[in-house]
Amino acid sequence: MRISIKSSALSLLLALAVLGSGVTLLSGCSAGRQLHATTQTVIIHMEPIAFRSSGIAFITPSSVTGQEEDKQALALAFTEALKLARPDLRVMSLPETLSAINRAGLSDEYRKMFEDYRLTGIFTRDTLQKVSRVTGVRYLAQLKLGGFRQESKNRWGTLGIRMLETKTTFLRLYLQIWDGENGSVSWEGAQELASSHETLKENAISFKTAVEQSAHELLAHLP
């Protein structure tokens, strides 16, 4: 008996074979994640011993327009990263800070401080001192989300079959640490991160993962 296979069917079988071999190859090895980070830090006036003993509290982060919904997630991920990286520090999370401020009846004054900050880049000393007092810490950390975006690019194989997808995440992050006793900026740092990896899956690098990676790079420079 003679079996006849049409060219289109043969092409399909060949494509499936190529795809199957590609998946088998990829299952045996994983594409490494590439991380490119640029970090800048400045110690303005911070006493390392006082920093380790006096504690630090997170106040409300700021963000670029359109990404305001990421502020809470930013503070949460960064706080977790700080606690993990520096177990020697007493760290107060953003919800704990906000609760202490509200219990003390400082919500209106706190809001006014941020309104002034948007115009001047300065946190009012008197309000900082009150926040420091009600939280029981000397240093106050303010995060700024300068930018966050995710991109994907397909890599095509034989016969136009998508073999891999390169997922890239870009994050720009700033951290200022204010001295609640005298109202000055004690330390500040900037971090730009580009993280990419190749995958067969659709999921990109999450915002939480990008923040944790950036925090790891930035926190290594704390005194």
C-alpha positions in Angstrom: 0.0 0.0 0.0 1.3 3.4 -0.9 0.8 6.2 1.6 0.7 9.8 0.3 1.4 12.7 2.6 0.6 16.1 1.4 3.2 18.8 1.6 1.1 20.9 4.1 0.7 17.9 6.4 4.5 17.2 6.1 5.2 20.8 7.0 3.0 20.6 10.1 4.7 17.4 11.3 8.1 19.0 10.8 7.0 22.1 12.7 5.7 20.0 15.6 9.0 18.1 15.7 11.0 21.3 15.8 8.8 22.7 18.5 9.0 19.5 20.5 12.8 19.4 20.3 13.0 23.0 21.4 10.8 22.5 24.4 12.9 19.4 25.4 16.0 21.4 25.1 14.7 24.3 27.1 13.3 22.0 29.8 16.9 20.8 30.4 18.3 24.3 31.0 16.9 27.6 32.1 17.7 31.0 30.6 19.5 33.1 33.2 18.1 36.4 34.3 20.2 39.5 33.4 20.3 42.3 35.8 21.7 45.8 35.1 21.6 48.2 38.0 22.9 51.7 38.5 23.1 53.0 42.1 23.9 56.5 43.4 24.0 57.3 47.1 25.0 60.2 49.2 25.5 60.3 53.0 24.7 63.8 54.0 24.6 63.7 57.8 23.8 60.3 59.3 25.2 58.9 62.4 25.6 55.1 61.9 25.2 54.3 65.6 22.1 56.5 66.0 20.7 55.1 62.8 20.9 51.5 64.1 19.6 52.4 67.5 16.9 55.0 66.8 14.8 53.1 64.3 13.3 54.1 60.9 9.6 54.6 59.8 8.2 54.8 56.3 6.1 57.7 55.4 3.9 58.0 52.3 5.8 57.4 49.0 5.4 59.7 46.0 5.2 58.6 42.4 5.0 59.8 38.8 1.6 60.6 37.5 -0.4 57.6 36.5 1.3 55.2 38.9 -0.2 56.4 42.2 -1.8 53.0 42.8 1.7 51.4 43.1 2.7 53.5 46.1 1.3 51.1 48.7 2.8 48.0 47.0 6.1 49.9 46.7 6.2 50.6 50.5 5.2 47.1 51.4 7.8 45.4 49.2 10.6 47.8 50.2 9.8 47.4 53.9 10.0 43.6 53.7 13.3 43.9 51.8 14.7 46.3 54.5 13.7 44.0 57.4 15.3 41.1 55.6 18.5 42.9 54.7 18.9 44.7 58.0 17.5 42.7 60.9 19.5 45.0 63.3 17.2 47.9 62.5 13.9 48.7 64.1 11.6 49.3 61.1 8.1 50.7 61.2 5.9 50.0 58.1 3.8 52.5 56.3 0.5 51.3 57.8 2.0 51.4 61.3 3.2 55.0 60.6 -0.1 56.2 59.3 -2.0 54.6 62.2 0.2 56.4 64.7 -0.2 59.7 62.9 -4.0 59.3 62.8 -4.2 58.3 66.4 -2.3 61.4 67.4 -4.7 63.6 65.4 -2.0 64.7 63.0 -3.7 63.7 59.7 -4.5 67.3 58.5 -1.0 68.5 59.4 0.5 65.4 57.7 -1.5 66.1 54.5 -0.4 69.7 54.5 3.2 68.7 54.9 3.0 66.7 51.6 1.2 69.5 49.8 4.1 71.8 50.7 6.6 69.1 49.7 5.1 68.8 46.2 5.9 72.5 45.7 9.2 72.8 47.6 10.7 69.4 48.0 11.0 70.1 51.7 9.2 68.4 54.6 8.2 70.8 57.3 10.5 70.4 60.3 7.8 70.8 63.0 5.6 68.2 61.4 8.6 65.8 60.9 9.4 66.2 64.6 5.8 65.3 65.5 5.8 62.3 63.3 9.1 61.2 64.7 7.7 61.6 68.2 4.4 59.6 67.7 6.2 56.8 65.9 9.0 56.6 68.4 11.8 56.6 65.8 14.3 59.3 64.7 14.6 58.6 61.0 11.8 58.8 58.4 12.1 57.1 55.0 10.3 58.4 51.9 10.3 56.5 48.7 9.8 57.9 45.2 8.7 55.9 42.3 10.3 57.6 39.3 9.2 55.1 36.7 8.1 51.5 36.0 7.4 49.7 32.8 7.4 46.2 31.4 8.2 45.1 27.8 8.3 41.8 25.9 9.9 40.8 22.7 9.4 37.5 20.8 12.2 35.4 19.5 11.2 33.3 16.5 12.5 29.9 15.5 12.3 27.7 12.5 9.1 28.0 10.4 8.1 31.1 12.2 7.4 29.4 15.5 7.8 31.5 18.6 10.4 29.8 20.7 11.1 32.3 23.5 9.8 35.6 24.8 12.2 38.1 26.4 10.6 39.8 29.3 12.2 43.1 30.5 11.3 45.2 33.5 12.5 48.8 34.1 12.3 50.5 37.5 13.5 53.9 38.7 13.5 54.3 42.4 14.6 57.0 44.9 15.0 56.9 48.7 15.4 59.8 51.1 15.9 59.4 54.8 15.0 62.4 56.9 16.2 63.1 60.4 13.1 63.7 62.5 14.9 65.5 65.2 16.3 68.4 63.1 14.4 68.2 59.8 17.4 67.5 57.6 18.0 65.0 54.8 20.4 62.5 56.3 20.8 60.1 53.4 19.6 59.6 49.8 20.0 57.2 47.0 18.8 56.6 43.5 18.5 53.2 41.7 17.8 52.4 38.1 17.2 48.8 37.3 16.7 46.8 34.1 16.0 43.1 34.6 15.3 40.7 31.7 14.9 37.0 31.2 13.8 34.6 28.5 10.8 32.4 29.0 8.1 30.3 27.3 5.5 31.6 29.8 3.5 34.8 29.5 4.2 36.2 32.9 6.6 39.1 33.2 8.8 40.0 36.2 6.4 41.3 38.8 6.5 44.8 40.3 7.2 43.2 43.8 10.2 41.3 42.4 11.6 44.4 40.7 11.3 46.5 43.9 12.9 43.7 45.9 15.8 43.5 43.5 16.2 47.3 43.4 16.0 47.5 47.2 18.7 44.8 47.6 21.1 46.9 45.5 20.2 50.2 47.2 20.1 49.0 50.8 23.6 47.5 50.5 24.9 51.1 50.7 23.2 52.0 54.0 25.6 52.7 56.9 
